[in-house]
Amino acid sequence: MRHRTLLERSLIALLCLAIALSAISPHDRLTWVLEITPALILLPLLVATHDRFPLSSLLYVLITLHGLGLIVGAYYSFARVPLGFWIQDWLELSRNPYDRLGHFMQGLTPTLLAREILIRLRLINGPRMLAFLCACVAMAASAVYELIEWWAALALGQGAEQFLGMQGDEWDTQADMFCALLGAITALTLFAPVHDRSLKRFQPASAGQPTRPAAPGQVSHRCD
């Protein structure tokens, strides 16, 4: 468990450092505040729940990558991230696609988070229902984020343009949610076997009880 603790502390420290560095002269201060807020909410939650319900190493790594992506987007604004311009030139696209990558992660990470919670607390009976509900959680998270963008646009007017990052695309909301769906599908197909191996460190927990390390092979998708 010592190496797990070191990994988790290192990832949290990396996120804190990235947030601090991104606060130095971001492209647009209002956009930085709006985009960095999810990371500022996420970090205390990870710390507060670590002892009672530690997550798998895979999920901690993916959450960190997701958070770093948000932080980079907050610093440059998503429509101006250099990596996005490189991809735009490479694929000969009409817009900077970095925000699409962010929404892809917005589907992938919540799907695996929901999957881990449902498996470890044994709340779902059957892998098909598990996959369906995990995808639903990811799409609900994506929809809520799009509603937040809408509310920000109404409240801030032109001040929210950098935050919205539509780049003239009238179908931006639908495209963002489609990218989140692709992320959810990727999580449930390509990442699920890796996730199952990562979950072998834990035994299923009874509702309201903390999880503890378990011998390999004790993870189950079924309820008692």
Residue pairs with C-beta under 8 A, 6 or more apart in sequence:
1 213
4 54
4 57
4 201
7 57
7 60
8 46
8 50
8 54
8 60
11 60
11 61
11 63
11 64
12 43
12 46
12 47
14 64
14 68
15 39
15 43
15 64
15 67
15 68
15 71
16 43
18 67
18 68
18 71
19 36
19 39
19 40
19 43
19 71
22 32
22 36
22 71
22 72
22 74
22 75
23 32
23 36
26 32
26 74
26 75
26 76
27 75
27 76
27 77
27 80
27 162
28 77
28 162
30 156
30 159
30 162
30 163
31 74
31 77
31 162
31 163
32 74
32 75
34 74
34 152
34 160
34 163
35 70
35 73
35 74
35 77
35 78
35 163
36 70
36 71
36 74
38 70
39 67
39 70
39 71
39 74
42 63
42 67
43 67
46 55
46 60
46 63
51 210
52 210
53 120
53 205
53 210
53 211
54 211
55 63
55 113
55 116
56 116
56 195
56 198
56 199
56 201
56 202
57 198
57 201
58 112
58 191
58 194
58 195
58 198
59 109
59 112
59 113
59 116
59 195
59 198
62 105
62 108
62 109
62 112
63 109
63 113
65 105
66 105
66 106
66 108
66 109
69 101
69 102
69 105
70 102
72 81
72 83
73 81
73 98
73 99
73 102
76 82
77 162
77 163
77 165
78 84
78 96
78 98
78 99
78 102
78 165
79 95
79 96
79 98
79 99
79 162
79 165
79 167
80 96
81 96
81 98
83 98
84 96
84 97
84 98
84 99
84 101
85 96
87 93
87 96
87 97
87 98
88 94
88 95
88 96
88 97
91 97
95 167
95 168
95 169
96 167
99 165
99 176
100 175
100 176
100 179
101 179
103 142
103 176
103 177
103 179
103 180
103 183
104 179
104 180
104 182
104 183
104 186
105 183
106 138
106 141
106 142
106 145
106 179
106 180
106 183
107 138
107 139
107 142
107 179
107 180
107 181
107 182
107 183
107 184
107 185
107 186
107 187
108 138
108 183
108 184
108 186
108 187
108 191
109 183
109 187
110 137
110 138
110 141
110 184
111 134
111 135
111 137
111 138
111 183
111 184
111 187
111 188
112 134
112 187
112 191
112 195
113 137
114 133
114 134
114 137
114 138
115 130
115 134
115 187
115 188
115 192
115 195
116 195
116 199
117 123
118 124
118 130
118 133
118 134
119 130
119 199
119 204
119 219
119 220
119 221
120 199
120 202
120 204
120 205
120 211
120 219
121 204
121 205
121 207
122 204
122 205
122 220
122 222
122 223
122 224
123 223
124 130
124 133
124 221
124 223
125 222
125 223
126 221
126 222
127 221
130 221
131 188
134 184
134 187
134 188
135 181
135 184
135 185
135 188
138 180
138 181
138 183
138 184
138 187
139 177
139 180
139 181
139 184
141 180
142 176
142 177
142 180
142 181
143 177
146 173
146 176
146 177
149 160
149 163
149 164
149 173
152 160
152 163
152 164
153 160
153 164
156 163
164 172
165 172
166 172
169 175
187 195
196 219
199 219
200 214
200 215
200 216
200 217
200 218
200 219
201 213
201 214
202 211
202 212
202 213
202 214
202 218
202 219
203 211
203 212
203 213
203 214
203 215
203 218
203 219
204 218
204 219
204 220
205 211
205 212
